[in-house]
Amino acid sequence: MLIRGIQGLVCAAAFAVAPAYAQSPFQFSDAPDQSAPALIAAEQMTYASDGETITAIGDVTIVQGARALSADQITYEVAADRIVATGSVTLIEPGGETLHADRVELTDQLKRAIANQLRIRLSDGSRLVGSTADRISGDRTVLRDAAFTPCKACAEDPDRAPLWRLRARKVEHDEKAKDLIYEDVTLDIAGLPVFYTPYFSHPDPTVKRRTGFLAPDLFFGGEFDAVAQVPYYWSIAPNKDLTFKPLITPKTAPVAAAEYRQLFRNGVINVDASFGVLERTTNSGTKKNDAIRGHGFLDGQFALDDNWRLTLAGAIASDDSYLETFNIDDSDTLRSTINMEGFYGASYVVVGGFAAQDLRENAAQNTTPTALPTVRGSYIGEQGRLGYAYAEGDARALTRNTGTDSQSASANVGWRAPFTTPGGQQIEVTANLRGDVYNVADVNGVTGRDEFIARAHPTATADWRFPLIQQHNWGSVVVEPRVQAVAGPDNARTRNIPNEDAQTVEFDESNFYARDRFPGRDLIDDGQRVDYGVRVTGLLFSGGRAEAFVGQSLAREPGTFAAATDMTGRSSDVVAAATVSPAEYLDLNWRARFAKDNFDIRRQEVSIGAGPDWLRVNAEYIRIDDVNQGPQFIAAREQIKGGFKLKFADNWSVSGSHHRDLDSNEPLLWSASVAYEDECFAVDLAFTSDFASQADGGGRDDSVFLRVRFKHLGGIQTAQGVGGRNGERN
């Protein structure tokens, strides 16, 4: 392509300086438009007396369109049909490619080009050099004694060998197929030969996607001793592709696996799946032969029109350990959803459904519900002088193989009136009416016991806040006291209503001022209460920020929410939180819940990230006392996580992390890695020790990972299992 650019540009320049030859006999598909003017600058222009030779001498520069050519001298021999550019020849292409050569000669109606000491810098920074280059038939260039590398030249020593390069006796660039084809090729790393092959090819840097094999993944150890994955990529069309990636083990037949992707005019879809007949070792140690195992993932989004879109997300696995055994995914729960969403200004509606698969050990999948259909919508009216109306509603049907089924519908309607006093006080009054209906089959798991339940729950809320701002020479401080009163009936009916959406209930600053502090609608936050707290925010002119909050609630008498969060008496626990980020090098987050009587800590979470870009340290600490959260009892636990990443050179880094249970003083996870990455090469060596692996057999799983990537050539990823299950070594 680059030599072709010289052909077209020099040809255009020649005809520009010789008007008698304005009709070019040569045609080049990517040559500059011959009608565009060629701007030529040179210290001297000479014409032979017979008009057959035209020569431009001294700092010759030719510019036509987006191309530019410079040389010490350019000679056009009309009768011999030859153009010769000599002395520091440089061509800059429209795409950013740059060609350097000592001499370029064009003959055979400009179809043949020969260059000496050719040096090409491609648009992505890759470099291709050769002692000679011969362009044949207009679409094939052959370089002799050539080398290719995408690595940058060393700024201090440009002659030093790059980090890696391919050296070959012959390199052919097939512009039609867009391939670089090597003969007698050697891979050099840091100037040292490490690999030789008589033949090698790869796509040229202009290729973004191409059918062929991808970098393999290898894992040694584990239940199957070894797992290899050698993906084959099929570019079906510009908007769709398919990757075959079978999983191969020495103990079983290959596992079929593939990923399909397609981009439509109005959406995108991605399907990833695998299937095989394998043996399986359960976490209890039981072995099963010829088990059908596999998985399926689906993701898709489609814009149906300006207001409606369809979203799909499917995930399923044959068993709770398959995904982690084959390093596909380490999720505890797989969730599948289908939703049709409509957006109309501030209003929203969604119709769909969902299902879940629990992959946690000993989980009872037959009691996990499926919701189909689900409907949810919201409406916000226009703001008037006295406020605005709003409405929310949802409905769902839940079914399960074992246990209670239900169909339910809920609606909230209300009026919200916010206003601000002349002194800056912010007041908001809300009146809300909520209604629910449930049709429950097999109430509390009793077969044949059905019940229809209806309830209504009105609430009124008054919210007052008064932000006070004080300016300083370093920034400003905002102090915002806030008081909210919520009034509703006592003893909201929840008996015989299955609790599906409030299995875990939190009480912290995130839901402190919520009208209903339960996460779903099956339980109702009833009674009358006053929430009071204060938030203090410091804003630095330098961009730093610090924020703290503390609050408590006072109820006329304990209600459903107090019981669900393990609080007794009229006063709630005290919740507090703080965020400190004075500069880019420090982020501190803290939240806690204190017992109201003695201020003992019932829950505390602390996270910190500190350090400059070259040394970043992070730590997390969590402590939870025995507590009821909704219907679930959460046992006390205390855990800590810590990690760091150190960049000790421009391209080198090391990192490590540790997760530990402080109650048992047992590790949960160890990891460490060392990595090198630059513009053309990356390598990562990592070790992990997972003490709670869900892979076949369960227990502890130790592995070493090695990932190597060469730009344009691909790479390889391999893993070695070095630890046995349950702490035993292989």
VENZIDA-V467617 format. One record per residue. N is the residue number from 1. OMEGA is omega as a letter, one per 40 degrees, with the letter a starting at -180 (NA if undefined). Layout:
n->N omega->OMEGA
n->N omega->OMEGA
This chain:
n->1 omega->a
n->2 omega->i
n->3 omega->i
n->4 omega->i
n->5 omega->i
n->6 omega->i
n->7 omega->a
n->8 omega->a
n->9 omega->i
n->10 omega->i
n->11 omega->a
n->12 omega->a
n->13 omega->a
n->14 omega->a
n->15 omega->i
n->16 omega->a
n->17 omega->i
n->18 omega->a
n->19 omega->a
n->20 omega->a
n->21 omega->a
n->22 omega->i
n->23 omega->a
n->24 omega->i
n->25 omega->a
n->26 omega->a
n->27 omega->i
n->28 omega->a
n->29 omega->a
n->30 omega->i
n->31 omega->i
n->32 omega->i
n->33 omega->a
n->34 omega->i
n->35 omega->i
n->36 omega->a
n->37 omega->i
n->38 omega->i
n->39 omega->a
n->40 omega->i
n->41 omega->i
n->42 omega->i
n->43 omega->a
n->44 omega->i
n->45 omega->i
n->46 omega->i
n->47 omega->i
n->48 omega->a
n->49 omega->i
n->50 omega->i
n->51 omega->a
n->52 omega->a
n->53 omega->i
n->54 omega->a
n->55 omega->i
n->56 omega->a
n->57 omega->i
n->58 omega->i
n->59 omega->a
n->60 omega->i
n->61 omega->i
n->62 omega->i
n->63 omega->i
n->64 omega->a
n->65 omega->a
n->66 omega->i
n->67 omega->i
n->68 omega->a
n->69 omega->i
n->70 omega->i
n->71 omega->i
n->72 omega->a
n->73 omega->i
n->74 omega->a
n->75 omega->i
n->76 omega->i
n->77 omega->a
n->78 omega->a
n->79 omega->a
n->80 omega->a
n->81 omega->a
n->82 omega->i
n->83 omega->a
n->84 omega->i
n->85 omega->a
n->86 omega->i
n->87 omega->i
n->88 omega->i
n->89 omega->i
n->90 omega->i
n->91 omega->i
n->92 omega->a
n->93 omega->i
n->94 omega->a
n->95 omega->i
n->96 omega->i
n->97 omega->a
n->98 omega->i
n->99 omega->i
n->100 omega->i
n->101 omega->i
n->102 omega->a
n->103 omega->i
n->104 omega->i
n->105 omega->a
n->106 omega->i
n->107 omega->i
n->108 omega->a
n->109 omega->i
n->110 omega->i
n->111 omega->a
n->112 omega->i
n->113 omega->i
n->114 omega->i
n->115 omega->i
n->116 omega->i
n->117 omega->a
n->118 omega->i
n->119 omega->a
n->120 omega->i
n->121 omega->a
n->122 omega->a
n->123 omega->i
n->124 omega->i
n->125 omega->i
n->126 omega->a
n->127 omega->i
n->128 omega->a
n->129 omega->i
n->130 omega->i
n->131 omega->i
n->132 omega->i
n->133 omega->a
n->134 omega->i
n->135 omega->a
n->136 omega->i
n->137 omega->i
n->138 omega->a
n->139 omega->a
n->140 omega->i
n->141 omega->a
n->142 omega->i
n->143 omega->i
n->144 omega->a
n->145 omega->a
n->146 omega->i
n->147 omega->i
n->148 omega->i
n->149 omega->i
n->150 omega->a
n->151 omega->i
n->152 omega->i
n->153 omega->i
n->154 omega->a
n->155 omega->a
n->156 omega->a
n->157 omega->a
n->158 omega->a
n->159 omega->a
n->160 omega->a
n->161 omega->i
n->162 omega->a
n->163 omega->i
n->164 omega->i
n->165 omega->i
n->166 omega->i
n->167 omega->a
n->168 omega->i
n->169 omega->a
n->170 omega->i
n->171 omega->i
n->172 omega->i
n->173 omega->i
n->174 omega->a
n->175 omega->i
n->176 omega->i
n->177 omega->a
n->178 omega->a
n->179 omega->i
n->180 omega->a
n->181 omega->a
n->182 omega->i
n->183 omega->a
n->184 omega->a
n->185 omega->i
n->186 omega->i
n->187 omega->i
n->188 omega->i
n->189 omega->a
n->190 omega->i
n->191 omega->a
n->192 omega->i
n->193 omega->a
n->194 omega->a
n->195 omega->i
n->196 omega->i
n->197 omega->a
n->198 omega->a
n->199 omega->i
n->200 omega->i
n->201 omega->i
n->202 omega->i
n->203 omega->i
n->204 omega->a
n->205 omega->i
n->206 omega->a
n->207 omega->i
n->208 omega->i
n->209 omega->a
n->210 omega->i
n->211 omega->i
n->212 omega->a
n->213 omega->i
n->214 omega->a
n->215 omega->a
n->216 omega->i
n->217 omega->i
n->218 omega->i
n->219 omega->i
n->220 omega->a
n->221 omega->i
n->222 omega->a
n->223 omega->a
n->224 omega->i
n->225 omega->i
n->226 omega->i
n->227 omega->i
n->228 omega->i
n->229 omega->a
n->230 omega->a
n->231 omega->i
n->232 omega->a
n->233 omega->i
n->234 omega->i
n->235 omega->a
n->236 omega->a
n->237 omega->i
n->238 omega->a
n->239 omega->a
n->240 omega->i
n->241 omega->a
n->242 omega->i
n->243 omega->i
n->244 omega->a
n->245 omega->a
n->246 omega->i
n->247 omega->a
n->248 omega->i
n->249 omega->i
n->250 omega->a
n->251 omega->a
n->252 omega->i
n->253 omega->i
n->254 omega->i
n->255 omega->i
n->256 omega->i
n->257 omega->a
n->258 omega->i
n->259 omega->a
n->260 omega->i
n->261 omega->i
n->262 omega->i
n->263 omega->i
n->264 omega->i
n->265 omega->a
n->266 omega->a
n->267 omega->a
n->268 omega->i
n->269 omega->a
n->270 omega->a
n->271 omega->i
n->272 omega->a
n->273 omega->i
n->274 omega->a
n->275 omega->i
n->276 omega->i
n->277 omega->a
n->278 omega->i
n->279 omega->a
n->280 omega->i
n->281 omega->a
n->282 omega->i
n->283 omega->i
n->284 omega->i
n->285 omega->a
n->286 omega->i
n->287 omega->i
n->288 omega->i
n->289 omega->i
n->290 omega->i
n->291 omega->i
n->292 omega->a
n->293 omega->i
n->294 omega->i
n->295 omega->i
n->296 omega->i
n->297 omega->i
n->298 omega->i
n->299 omega->i
n->300 omega->i
n->301 omega->a
n->302 omega->i
n->303 omega->a
n->304 omega->i
n->305 omega->a
n->306 omega->a
n->307 omega->a
n->308 omega->i
n->309 omega->i
n->310 omega->i
n->311 omega->a
n->312 omega->i
n->313 omega->a
n->314 omega->i
n->315 omega->i
n->316 omega->i
n->317 omega->a
n->318 omega->a
n->319 omega->a
n->320 omega->a
n->321 omega->a
n->322 omega->a
n->323 omega->a
n->324 omega->i
n->325 omega->a
n->326 omega->i
n->327 omega->i
n->328 omega->a
n->329 omega->i
n->330 omega->a
n->331 omega->i
n->332 omega->a
n->333 omega->i
n->334 omega->a
n->335 omega->i
n->336 omega->a
n->337 omega->i
n->338 omega->a
n->339 omega->i
n->340 omega->a
n->341 omega->i
n->342 omega->a
n->343 omega->i
n->344 omega->a
n->345 omega->i
n->346 omega->a
n->347 omega->a
n->348 omega->i
n->349 omega->i
n->350 omega->i
n->351 omega->a
n->352 omega->a
n->353 omega->i
n->354 omega->i
n->355 omega->a
n->356 omega->i
n->357 omega->a
n->358 omega->a
n->359 omega->i
n->360 omega->a
n->361 omega->i
n->362 omega->i
n->363 omega->i
n->364 omega->a
n->365 omega->a
n->366 omega->i
n->367 omega->i
n->368 omega->a
n->369 omega->i
n->370 omega->a
n->371 omega->i
n->372 omega->e
n->373 omega->i
n->374 omega->i
n->375 omega->i
n->376 omega->i
n->377 omega->i
n->378 omega->a
n->379 omega->i
n->380 omega->a
n->381 omega->i
n->382 omega->a
n->383 omega->i
n->384 omega->a
n->385 omega->a
n->386 omega->i
n->387 omega->a
n->388 omega->i
n->389 omega->i
n->390 omega->i
n->391 omega->i
n->392 omega->i
n->393 omega->i
n->394 omega->i
n->395 omega->a
n->396 omega->i
n->397 omega->a
n->398 omega->i
n->399 omega->i
n->400 omega->a
n->401 omega->a
n->402 omega->i
n->403 omega->a
n->404 omega->i
n->405 omega->a
n->406 omega->i
n->407 omega->a
n->408 omega->i
n->409 omega->a
n->410 omega->i
n->411 omega->i
n->412 omega->i
n->413 omega->a
n->414 omega->i
n->415 omega->a
n->416 omega->a
n->417 omega->i
n->418 omega->i
n->419 omega->a
n->420 omega->i
n->421 omega->i
n->422 omega->i
n->423 omega->i
n->424 omega->i
n->425 omega->a
n->426 omega->a
n->427 omega->i
n->428 omega->i
n->429 omega->a
n->430 omega->i
n->431 omega->a
n->432 omega->i
n->433 omega->a
n->434 omega->i
n->435 omega->a
n->436 omega->i
n->437 omega->a
n->438 omega->i
n->439 omega->a
n->440 omega->i
n->441 omega->a
n->442 omega->a
n->443 omega->i
n->444 omega->i
n->445 omega->i
n->446 omega->a
n->447 omega->i
n->448 omega->i
n->449 omega->a
n->450 omega->a
n->451 omega->i
n->452 omega->a
n->453 omega->i
n->454 omega->i
n->455 omega->i
n->456 omega->a
n->457 omega->i
n->458 omega->i
n->459 omega->i
n->460 omega->a
n->461 omega->i
n->462 omega->a
n->463 omega->i
n->464 omega->i
n->465 omega->a
n->466 omega->i
n->467 omega->i
n->468 omega->a
n->469 omega->i
n->470 omega->a
n->471 omega->i
n->472 omega->a
n->473 omega->i
n->474 omega->a
n->475 omega->a
n->476 omega->i
n->477 omega->i
n->478 omega->i
n->479 omega->a
n->480 omega->i
n->481 omega->a
n->482 omega->i
n->483 omega->i
n->484 omega->i
n->485 omega->i
n->486 omega->a
n->487 omega->i
n->488 omega->a
n->489 omega->i
n->490 omega->i
n->491 omega->i
n->492 omega->a
n->493 omega->i
n->494 omega->a
n->495 omega->i
n->496 omega->i
n->497 omega->a
n->498 omega->i
n->499 omega->a
n->500 omega->a
n->501 omega->i
n->502 omega->a
n->503 omega->i
n->504 omega->a
n->505 omega->i
n->506 omega->i
n->507 omega->i
n->508 omega->a
n->509 omega->a
n->510 omega->a
n->511 omega->a
n->512 omega->a
n->513 omega->i
n->514 omega->i
n->515 omega->i
n->516 omega->a
n->517 omega->i
n->518 omega->a
n->519 omega->a
n->520 omega->a
n->521 omega->a
n->522 omega->i
n->523 omega->a
n->524 omega->i
n->525 omega->a
n->526 omega->i
n->527 omega->a
n->528 omega->a
n->529 omega->i
n->530 omega->i
n->531 omega->a
n->532 omega->a
n->533 omega->i
n->534 omega->i
n->535 omega->i
n->536 omega->a
n->537 omega->i
n->538 omega->a
n->539 omega->a
n->540 omega->i
n->541 omega->i
n->542 omega->a
n->543 omega->i
n->544 omega->a
n->545 omega->i
n->546 omega->a
n->547 omega->i
n->548 omega->i
n->549 omega->i
n->550 omega->a
n->551 omega->i
n->552 omega->i
n->553 omega->i
n->554 omega->a
n->555 omega->i
n->556 omega->i
n->557 omega->a
n->558 omega->a
n->559 omega->a
n->560 omega->a
n->561 omega->i
n->562 omega->i
n->563 omega->a
n->564 omega->a
n->565 omega->i
n->566 omega->i
n->567 omega->i
n->568 omega->i
n->569 omega->a
n->570 omega->a
n->571 omega->i
n->572 omega->i
n->573 omega->i
n->574 omega->i
n->575 omega->a
n->576 omega->i
n->577 omega->i
n->578 omega->i
n->579 omega->a
n->580 omega->i
n->581 omega->a
n->582 omega->a
n->583 omega->a
n->584 omega->a
n->585 omega->a
n->586 omega->i
n->587 omega->a
n->588 omega->i
n->589 omega->a
n->590 omega->i
n->591 omega->a
n->592 omega->i
n->593 omega->a
n->594 omega->i
n->595 omega->a
n->596 omega->a
n->597 omega->a
n->598 omega->i
n->599 omega->i
n->600 omega->a
n->601 omega->i
n->602 omega->i
n->603 omega->i
n->604 omega->i
n->605 omega->i
n->606 omega->i
n->607 omega->a
n->608 omega->i
n->609 omega->a
n->610 omega->i
n->611 omega->i
n->612 omega->a
n->613 omega->a
n->614 omega->i
n->615 omega->a
n->616 omega->a
n->617 omega->i
n->618 omega->i
n->619 omega->i
n->620 omega->i
n->621 omega->i
n->622 omega->i
n->623 omega->i
n->624 omega->i
n->625 omega->i
n->626 omega->a
n->627 omega->i
n->628 omega->i
n->629 omega->a
n->630 omega->i
n->631 omega->a
n->632 omega->i
n->633 omega->a
n->634 omega->a
n->635 omega->a
n->636 omega->i
n->637 omega->i
n->638 omega->a
n->639 omega->i
n->640 omega->i
n->641 omega->i
n->642 omega->i
n->643 omega->i
n->644 omega->i
n->645 omega->a
n->646 omega->i
n->647 omega->a
n->648 omega->i
n->649 omega->a
n->650 omega->a
n->651 omega->a
n->652 omega->i
n->653 omega->i
n->654 omega->i
n->655 omega->i
n->656 omega->i
n->657 omega->a
n->658 omega->i
n->659 omega->a
n->660 omega->i
n->661 omega->a
n->662 omega->i
n->663 omega->a
n->664 omega->a
n->665 omega->i
n->666 omega->i
n->667 omega->i
n->668 omega->a
n->669 omega->i
n->670 omega->i
n->671 omega->i
n->672 omega->a
n->673 omega->i
n->674 omega->a
n->675 omega->i
n->676 omega->i
n->677 omega->i
n->678 omega->a
n->679 omega->a
n->680 omega->a
n->681 omega->i
n->682 omega->i
n->683 omega->a
n->684 omega->i
n->685 omega->a
n->686 omega->i
n->687 omega->i
n->688 omega->i
n->689 omega->a
n->690 omega->a
n->691 omega->i
n->692 omega->a
n->693 omega->i
n->694 omega->i
n->695 omega->a
n->696 omega->a
n->697 omega->i
n->698 omega->i
n->699 omega->a
n->700 omega->a
n->701 omega->i
n->702 omega->a
n->703 omega->i
n->704 omega->a
n->705 omega->i
n->706 omega->i
n->707 omega->i
n->708 omega->a
n->709 omega->i
n->710 omega->i
n->711 omega->a
n->712 omega->a
n->713 omega->a
n->714 omega->a
n->715 omega->a
n->716 omega->i
n->717 omega->a
n->718 omega->i
n->719 omega->a
n->720 omega->i
n->721 omega->a
n->722 omega->i
n->723 omega->i
n->724 omega->i
n->725 omega->i
n->726 omega->i
n->727 omega->a
n->728 omega->i
n->729 omega->i
n->730 omega->NA
